[in-house]
Structure formats: structure tokens, C-alpha cells
């Protein structure tokens, strides 16, 4: 509830509504902040020596962030936020990392940026279904192994 959000943020309900007239707008702002943080991780991953290492670094960093906030991860997996991913530059950086990894022969030639949401939404489903950290980590590793060139 917005009352709970205001209390937790130590502001008045009016302040929350002034900045976020609807719950949807509040949620959009939280999701945008989340993807902007992952985009910052991707910027760091672009500095990796090779594309595959950078791509894996970005995926693992994003997975760790998602695992730290499972409720947000659930919300994100139920909505298409590709517009936010593009606006914050994450889509372009992901494509760059994947392009480098493919050019180096480390990633399957048929891999595409659309595989990343599949990995992350799958991770969310694993986290909701199976307790603990090991299952979602195994999921990420299996997905990365599937994208690796043979």
C-alpha cells in the first residue's frame, strides 16, 4: 500500500502521491532504477578482456541483484520492460558484449539479446519454485553453458 511505502520512506503519503500519482508509476520508477543499476554493471563488463568474460560477468551481476530482491524480480518477470532496457543503454551494451563474444568464437552464433530475458525470467521462476540459492545459480550456469560455442 502507498501508506506503507510512505511510512518506510519516512515521508508523508502526499509526498509519495506528488511524485508518483499511481502505484504503476512508482513501480515503473523502481524497475527503471533496477535496470539502470544493471546497465552500470554492463558498462563495467565492457571493460573485460574478452566478450565472453564480460557477458558472463554482466549476467552473474544481474542475477545477484535480482536474487537480492525476489519480489521485484517477480514483478519484472510479469511485465515487458524492453523499453526501459533500451532507454538505459542496457540493450545496446548487451548486444555489444554478445557481438564481441561471438566474434571471438566463444558464444554460439545464433545467440541473441532476446536470450537474456529468457535467462532472467527463468531464474525468477526457479527462485519462486525451488528454495535456496543453489537452484537459481545452477539455472544461470546451465543457461550460460547453453550459450557457449561448442
DRENZADO-439262 format. One record per residue (C-alpha): residue in one letter; z negated, x, y. Coordinates in pm, whole numbers. Each point is the difference from the previous one (the first is absolute). Example, Ala and Ser with C-alpha at 12.3 -4.5 7.8 and 13.67 -1.06 7.14 Angstrom:
! DRENZADO-439262
{r "A" {-780 1230 -450}}
{r "S" {66 137 344}}
This chain:
! DRENZADO-439262
{r "X" {0 0 0}}
{r "X" {63 110 357}}
{r "X" {-374 -38 70}}
{r "X" {-70 259 -269}}
{r "X" {265 234 140}}
{r "X" {-150 -27 349}}
{r "X" {-351 61 -128}}
{r "X" {108 303 -199}}
{r "X" {194 138 299}}
{r "X" {-303 -70 222}}
{r "X" {205 -205 244}}
{r "X" {12 -364 93}}
{r "X" {224 -246 -180}}
{r "X" {188 -55 328}}
{r "X" {84 370 14}}
{r "X" {150 -11 -348}}
{r "X" {204 -311 83}}
{r "X" {118 152 328}}
{r "X" {149 296 -186}}
{r "X" {97 -187 -317}}
{r "X" {59 -371 59}}
{r "X" {51 -61 -373}}
{r "X" {-130 150 -322}}
{r "X" {359 87 -86}}
{r "X" {31 215 313}}
{r "X" {-328 175 -82}}
{r "X" {119 65 -353}}
{r "X" {335 129 130}}
{r "X" {-183 246 226}}
{r "X" {-212 126 -291}}
{r "X" {307 40 -222}}
{r "X" {188 181 279}}
{r "X" {-292 241 47}}
{r "X" {-4 64 -375}}
{r "X" {372 80 -15}}
{r "X" {-21 217 311}}
{r "X" {-269 206 -173}}
{r "X" {221 37 -306}}
{r "X" {290 98 228}}
{r "X" {-221 278 135}}
{r "X" {-58 114 -358}}
{r "X" {378 -3 -54}}
{r "X" {45 221 306}}
{r "X" {-231 252 -164}}
{r "X" {187 -35 -330}}
{r "X" {326 90 176}}
{r "X" {-148 345 56}}
{r "X" {-26 63 -375}}
{r "X" {207 284 -137}}
{r "X" {216 -235 -205}}
{r "X" {88 -369 4}}
{r "X" {-153 -88 -336}}
{r "X" {-337 150 91}}
{r "X" {9 -175 336}}
{r "X" {96 -333 -155}}
{r "X" {-278 22 -259}}
{r "X" {-248 103 270}}
{r "X" {96 -306 206}}
{r "X" {-25 -237 -298}}
{r "X" {-340 132 -108}}
{r "X" {-135 -10 358}}
{r "X" {120 -358 44}}
{r "X" {-145 -97 -338}}
{r "X" {-338 148 90}}
{r "X" {2 -191 328}}
{r "X" {96 -323 -177}}
{r "X" {-269 48 -262}}
{r "X" {-260 43 272}}
{r "X" {75 -351 131}}
{r "X" {88 -218 -295}}
{r "X" {-13 -328 192}}
{r "X" {253 127 254}}
{r "X" {213 129 -285}}
{r "X" {-1 -352 -151}}
{r "X" {101 -154 332}}
{r "X" {281 250 51}}
{r "X" {141 -52 -349}}
{r "X" {35 -373 73}}
{r "X" {212 50 315}}
{r "X" {323 171 88}}
{r "X" {-90 258 264}}
{r "X" {323 197 -12}}
{r "X" {41 -59 374}}
{r "X" {-327 181 72}}
{r "X" {91 279 -242}}
{r "X" {327 51 187}}
{r "X" {-153 -27 349}}
{r "X" {-264 265 -62}}
{r "X" {258 241 -140}}
{r "X" {-140 -3 -353}}
{r "X" {324 -130 -154}}
{r "X" {209 277 157}}
{r "X" {-247 272 -99}}
{r "X" {-14 -134 -356}}
{r "X" {378 6 -20}}
{r "X" {4 354 136}}
{r "X" {-252 121 -257}}
{r "X" {186 -174 -280}}
{r "X" {333 138 123}}
{r "X" {-139 352 -3}}
{r "X" {-148 -47 -348}}
{r "X" {331 -131 -133}}
{r "X" {197 282 164}}
{r "X" {-235 249 -165}}
{r "X" {58 -167 -338}}
{r "X" {-365 -97 -35}}
{r "X" {43 -378 36}}
{r "X" {224 -242 -187}}
{r "X" {327 -59 182}}
{r "X" {-39 -379 -26}}
{r "X" {-345 -3 163}}
{r "X" {-24 -180 331}}
{r "X" {-252 -88 267}}
{r "X" {-29 -346 -159}}
{r "X" {-184 170 -289}}
{r "X" {-299 76 223}}
{r "X" {-110 -363 52}}
{r "X" {46 -52 -374}}
{r "X" {-242 286 -62}}
{r "X" {-256 -122 254}}
{r "X" {16 -371 -85}}
{r "X" {-33 95 -366}}
{r "X" {-302 210 88}}
{r "X" {-155 -301 172}}
{r "X" {52 -211 -312}}
{r "X" {-155 271 -215}}
{r "X" {-303 24 231}}
{r "X" {-48 -378 -11}}
{r "X" {26 -14 -377}}
{r "X" {-160 316 -133}}
{r "X" {-332 136 126}}
{r "X" {-55 355 111}}
{r "X" {204 276 149}}
{r "X" {167 133 -313}}
{r "X" {245 -291 -58}}
{r "X" {155 6 349}}
{r "X" {20 379 -7}}
{r "X" {179 -18 -335}}
{r "X" {238 -259 145}}
{r "X" {89 228 293}}
{r "X" {52 297 -232}}
{r "X" {222 -202 -234}}
{r "X" {207 -125 291}}
{r "X" {44 351 141}}
{r "X" {93 129 -344}}
{r "X" {262 -278 -17}}
{r "X" {156 113 329}}
{r "X" {15 364 -98}}
{r "X" {338 138 -102}}
{r "X" {15 85 -369}}
